[in-house]
Amino acid sequence: MELAKRKQLQRLCILIVAFLVSGSAFAINLSEAAKQAARKNNAKVLSARTVKQGNKQMHQIKLLTKKGVVKTVRVPANNKKKNR
């Protein structure tokens, strides 16, 4: 019984490490950032570009909402968190 619990704990640790690495090790590309921004805001992409702010790169995406409002969102190029 002890061996089975140890193996189960090892598998869980491997899954946790794999999840943490996959979320932080890969940068989000401009195309994917634009798609996500449009989907989250129920809008169409007008333009998308990558800009440098200090020593960080940001994806700057201009959107047109269903109400006709132009909105700009910024997405850090090194993770999936969105800043407005």
Order of alpha helices (4+ residues) and beta strands (2+ residues): alpha-alpha-beta-beta-beta
